[in-house]
Amino acid sequence: MSALGDRQALRLCVFARKPFLIFDTEGIVNWDVFRAYDIRGIYPQDIDEEAYYRIAKAYVYLFKPATMVVGMDARTSSPPLKASLINGFLDAGVDVVDIGEITTDMLYYAVGASDYSGGVVVSASHNPKEYNGMKMVREKATAISSETGLFDIRDALKANKDAEVTSDKKGTCTERDILDEYLNHVLKSVDRNAIQKFTFVGNANFGFVCRPAAKLVEELGLNLIPLNFEPDGTFPKGPPDPMLPDNRTETEALIKERGAAFGIAWDADADRAMFFTEKGEYISGAYIIALLADILLTKYGSDNTIIFDPRVIWPTLDLVRRKGGRPIVSKGGHAFMKDRMRRENGLFAGELSGHYYFRENFYADNGVIPFLLVLEHLSKQGKPFSEIMAPYMAGHYMSGELNYRVKDIKAVIEKVKEKFRGEGQEDFTDGYSLETAEWRFNIRGSNTEPLLRLNIETRKPELVEQIRNEIQKIIDSA
């Protein structure tokens, strides 16, 4: 059977329950699924099985891999999409290692710790259930972004270059379970003998992080209070994003109800981690970045580089300067942060969104290593989490991330520039930032959702609302 016939058969097989779905020779209905650092769209309207098949071929056209690693998240659309992606690689003569149901950081480990050519995880991260997508890396978990090949894949598809990829010999597909190896890797980041037997709430948001988390709990003798711990790709409680305030309430309530020492919530593909104190209080990523920077500069020495995105910078900037480290503000987004980590040989990087990157983790983000570092630090400090966090928050006030749906994101940002130009130091690292001695803000378009994002930080509490009101007027008039 021809490659085309194979793909049609695959589609008929996996979508027998949807016989009305028409085979589309283009596959990609909406080219906007190619984002700044990954691919995301609504399935199957924006992106479908044929698109995954063609993207695999375009990857081969550009990067000439020998062996690819492929895994997937818990979404209901992930199995057929992963099957089509694998089929594309196999038809191109590329061998595939299928690591199955994983978290995104498990893919980074599988590629980073091996000689494989690259890898792809089928996932739309924290997006609602109707979305799917993929994150791609090259050898040693080097990220692929719009600046390092993602848009080249898009353009190759537009030019039908994937059709030029043929092979007389089909690749082979083998399955591999990497969970135990992955756990051994993340445990190297801490002294496991120093970790006390804490009781904590763990919210898996219906993703596959339940598996590594459960094994770590068993190995370390922890007492886990599980929440949303059964994988369910329909995400019955809404978008699997712990950054959304409404998604934090049940974690906060359960911590207080059960008297847990702390709480942690992961997003659906578990490359992000969010923390809560023993009082059930959510801790902004801006403060967790400062905490982890402090821990790691203490572990590895102050002569190291710490990188962070420009949304809220003062807690980490002040900490790194006090410790004698080298602070760098970098464009946000997992692919851009990884690239900057490699260029600077950064020890650690963090984003407000809960992405945390580690030099000892192939410069990639990981959702379990922060959990282990916090466990170790709480064990050694012997104080409640809220007391440990208090110094990083002292004298700092912020709005939290404010999200707006506007017709023209760029036009709104331009109006904000016009309003505030000349009042402080401007920065264009990612969106638009303006800083004075007493207040600072960053406004930018989201790279993963159609939203305008605003973050304000100040030295005095009343200034948060003042600056917000001024920018709100501009947004409301747009």
Secondary structure as GFF3:
##gff-version 3
##sequence-region A 1 478
A	DSSP	alpha_helix	3	14	.	.	.	ID=ss1
A	DSSP	three_ten_helix	31	33	.	.	.	ID=ss2
A	DSSP	beta_strand	39	42	.	.	.	ID=ss3
A	DSSP	alpha_helix	49	63	.	.	.	ID=ss4
A	DSSP	beta_strand	67	72	.	.	.	ID=ss5
A	DSSP	alpha_helix	78	91	.	.	.	ID=ss6
A	DSSP	beta_strand	95	101	.	.	.	ID=ss7
A	DSSP	alpha_helix	104	112	.	.	.	ID=ss8
A	DSSP	beta_strand	118	122	.	.	.	ID=ss9
A	DSSP	beta_strand	131	138	.	.	.	ID=ss10
A	DSSP	three_ten_helix	139	141	.	.	.	ID=ss11
A	DSSP	alpha_helix	150	158	.	.	.	ID=ss12
A	DSSP	three_ten_helix	161	164	.	.	.	ID=ss13
A	DSSP	beta_strand	173	175	.	.	.	ID=ss14
A	DSSP	alpha_helix	179	187	.	.	.	ID=ss15
A	DSSP	three_ten_helix	192	194	.	.	.	ID=ss16
A	DSSP	beta_strand	199	203	.	.	.	ID=ss17
A	DSSP	alpha_helix	210	220	.	.	.	ID=ss18
A	DSSP	beta_strand	223	227	.	.	.	ID=ss19
A	DSSP	three_ten_helix	245	247	.	.	.	ID=ss20
A	DSSP	alpha_helix	249	258	.	.	.	ID=ss21
A	DSSP	beta_strand	262	266	.	.	.	ID=ss22
A	DSSP	beta_strand	273	276	.	.	.	ID=ss23
A	DSSP	beta_strand	282	283	.	.	.	ID=ss24
A	DSSP	alpha_helix	285	300	.	.	.	ID=ss25
A	DSSP	beta_strand	305	308	.	.	.	ID=ss26
A	DSSP	alpha_helix	314	323	.	.	.	ID=ss27
A	DSSP	beta_strand	326	329	.	.	.	ID=ss28
A	DSSP	alpha_helix	334	344	.	.	.	ID=ss29
A	DSSP	beta_strand	348	350	.	.	.	ID=ss30
A	DSSP	beta_strand	356	358	.	.	.	ID=ss31
A	DSSP	three_ten_helix	359	361	.	.	.	ID=ss32
A	DSSP	beta_strand	364	365	.	.	.	ID=ss33
A	DSSP	alpha_helix	369	381	.	.	.	ID=ss34
A	DSSP	alpha_helix	385	393	.	.	.	ID=ss35
A	DSSP	beta_strand	397	398	.	.	.	ID=ss36
A	DSSP	beta_strand	402	404	.	.	.	ID=ss37
A	DSSP	alpha_helix	409	420	.	.	.	ID=ss38
A	DSSP	beta_strand	425	427	.	.	.	ID=ss39
A	DSSP	beta_strand	432	435	.	.	.	ID=ss40
A	DSSP	beta_strand	439	445	.	.	.	ID=ss41
A	DSSP	beta_strand	452	458	.	.	.	ID=ss42
A	DSSP	alpha_helix	461	477	.	.	.	ID=ss43
###
